[in-house]
Amino acid sequence: MSSTPNEPATPQQPGQDQPSTAPQYGASQPSAPQPGPPQYGANPSAPQYGAPPAYGAQPGTPSSGYPGAPQWPGDNPSAPVARPQKVEIAFWLIIAAGVLNLVASLLGAALVGDTAQYRDLVRQVEQSGGTADSLRSMITVMSIVIGVIQLGLYLLVAFFVRKGANWARILGTVFAALSLFSLMSGSVLNIVVVLLGIAAIVLLYLKDSSPYFAKRPKF
């Protein structure tokens, strides 16, 4: 038998149907992958890798979509607090009261010989074998020591009140209350000292000064 040779494929003529790679109208297109449900144990609020930050979020902070709460000056205890002017005035009033109190102690020791009580005390000392000079020296030394100690207390209260320590304000209040007893028998200078101390304490309890002691750290 004789085999017939295969006929060569004839080229397709224009107009004949050819397979096309262009998308056909109405054909289904491959859809983009949709995010699936969150996995068990995953945090839905955690930012996903590569996800853009939420609107209003700051760089480096979790994207919550809401700005952070405003910070007020009183919320941060380490923030510097401005010293009220009345506290500054009270500071200098306490300093002045302490210095004048020392001066009053020295004057009292120098003028002690003009009182009838001192003369009676001299007679008692002489009867016991002492002298008036030794008594005067002892009174002068005691007046200086007491005046210096009182000046130290005034300075302690003044400088810590200036820093805003509430315990210093309370201690100054106690000293001012005790000084009221010297108004009846004290000299004019002692009365001035007492009035300066009371005025300073009153300034520390005014409306403008009290918040300064509430917001300062404890000492």
C-alpha positions in Angstrom: 0.0 0.0 0.0 1.2 3.4 -0.7 0.8 6.1 2.0 -0.2 9.5 1.0 2.0 12.2 2.3 0.6 14.5 5.0 -0.6 17.7 3.5 1.1 20.8 4.9 -0.9 23.0 7.1 -2.3 25.8 5.3 -2.0 29.2 6.9 -5.2 30.7 8.1 -6.6 33.3 6.1 -7.5 36.7 7.6 -10.9 36.8 9.2 -10.7 33.2 10.4 -11.1 32.5 14.1 -7.9 32.6 16.1 -7.4 32.0 19.8 -7.2 35.4 21.6 -5.5 36.2 24.9 -7.5 39.4 25.4 -10.1 39.3 28.2 -13.5 38.6 26.9 -16.5 40.7 27.8 -18.4 39.1 30.7 -15.6 36.7 31.6 -14.8 36.5 35.3 -11.6 38.3 36.4 -9.3 37.0 39.1 -10.1 38.9 42.2 -7.6 40.4 44.6 -7.0 38.4 47.8 -9.4 39.5 50.5 -8.3 39.7 54.1 -9.5 36.7 56.0 -10.9 36.6 59.5 -8.5 37.2 62.3 -6.6 34.2 63.5 -7.4 32.8 67.0 -5.3 34.7 69.6 -4.4 37.6 67.3 -4.8 41.2 68.4 -7.1 42.9 65.9 -5.9 46.3 67.1 -2.2 45.6 66.5 -0.8 47.3 63.4 -0.2 45.0 60.6 3.2 44.9 58.9 3.2 47.3 55.9 -0.2 48.8 56.8 -0.3 52.6 56.6 -0.7 54.5 60.0 -4.2 55.4 61.0 -5.4 59.0 60.6 -4.2 61.2 63.5 -1.6 58.7 64.8 1.8 59.9 65.7 5.0 58.1 64.4 6.2 55.6 66.9 2.9 55.3 68.8 0.1 52.7 68.3 -2.4 53.8 65.7 -5.6 54.3 67.7 -7.1 56.9 65.4 -7.5 59.4 68.2 -5.0 61.9 69.4 -3.6 61.6 72.9 -5.1 63.2 75.9 -3.8 66.8 76.5 -1.3 67.2 79.3 -2.0 69.9 81.8 0.8 71.7 83.7 -0.4 70.2 87.0 -0.3 66.6 85.7 3.4 66.4 85.7 4.9 66.8 89.2 8.4 67.2 87.9 7.5 70.2 85.7 8.7 73.5 87.1 6.1 75.5 88.9 6.3 79.3 88.9 6.7 80.8 92.3 3.9 83.2 93.2 4.9 86.8 94.0 3.2 86.6 97.4 5.4 83.6 98.4 8.5 85.7 97.4 7.2 88.6 99.5 6.6 86.3 102.5 10.1 84.9 102.1 11.7 88.4 102.6 9.3 89.3 105.4 10.4 86.2 107.3 14.1 87.1 106.7 13.5 90.6 107.9 11.7 89.3 111.0 14.6 87.0 111.9 17.2 89.7 111.5 15.2 92.2 113.6 14.6 89.5 116.2 18.4 89.1 116.5 18.8 92.9 116.8 16.1 93.0 119.5 17.9 90.2 121.5 21.2 92.2 121.4 19.5 95.4 122.4 17.7 93.7 125.2 21.0 92.4 126.6 22.6 95.8 126.4 19.6 97.6 128.1 19.0 95.0 130.7 20.7 97.1 133.4 18.1 99.8 133.3 15.3 97.5 134.6 14.3 97.0 138.2 14.3 93.3 137.8 17.9 93.3 136.7 18.9 95.4 139.8 17.1 92.9 142.1 18.9 90.1 140.3 22.3 91.8 140.8 21.7 92.1 144.6 20.9 88.4 144.8 24.0 87.5 142.8 26.2 89.7 145.0 24.8 88.2 148.2 25.7 84.7 146.8 29.3 85.8 146.1 29.0 86.8 142.5 29.5 90.1 140.7 27.4 92.3 138.5 29.9 92.1 135.6 29.7 88.3 135.5 25.9 88.5 135.5 25.9 90.9 132.6 28.3 88.8 130.6 26.2 85.7 131.2 23.0 87.5 130.1 24.8 88.9 127.0 26.0 85.5 125.9 22.7 83.9 126.5 20.9 86.6 124.5 23.3 86.2 121.5 23.0 82.4 121.6 19.2 82.5 121.7 19.1 85.2 119.0 21.3 83.2 116.7 19.2 80.0 117.2 16.0 81.9 116.5 17.6 83.5 113.4 18.4 79.9 112.2 14.8 78.9 112.6 13.6 81.9 110.7 16.0 81.1 107.9 15.0 77.5 107.8 11.3 78.3 107.5 12.0 81.1 105.0 14.1 79.1 102.5 11.9 76.0 102.6 8.8 78.0 102.2 10.3 79.6 99.2 10.9 76.0 97.8 7.2 75.2 98.4 7.5 72.8 101.4 4.2 72.6 103.1 5.8 71.5 106.4 7.7 74.7 106.5 4.5 76.7 106.1 3.0 74.8 109.0 6.1 75.3 111.2 6.0 79.0 110.5 2.3 79.1 111.5 3.2 77.5 114.8 6.0 80.0 115.4 3.7 82.9 114.5 1.0 81.7 116.9 3.6 81.4 119.8 5.0 84.8 119.1 1.6 86.4 119.9 2.3 86.0 123.6 5.2 88.5 123.3 2.9 91.3 122.2 1.8 92.0 125.7 5.2 92.4 127.3 7.6 92.9 124.4 9.3 96.1 123.2 8.3 98.0 120.1 10.9 96.1 118.0 9.6 92.8 119.2 6.1 93.9 118.2 7.4 94.7 114.7 9.0 91.3 114.5 5.7 89.6 115.4 3.7 91.6 112.9 6.2 90.8 110.1 5.9 87.1 110.9 2.1 87.1 111.0 1.9 89.0 107.7 4.2 86.5 106.0 2.1 83.5 107.2 -1.1 85.2 106.0 0.4 85.7 102.5 1.3 82.0 102.4 -2.3 80.9 102.9 -3.9 83.2 100.3 -5.6 81.8 97.2 -2.7 82.6 94.9 -0.1 80.9 97.2 -1.8 77.7 98.4 -1.6 75.8 95.1 2.1 76.4 95.1 2.5 74.2 98.2 0.1 71.5 96.9 2.0 70.9 93.7 5.6 70.9 95.1 7.4 67.7 96.0 7.8 66.8 99.7 11.0 67.7 101.4 
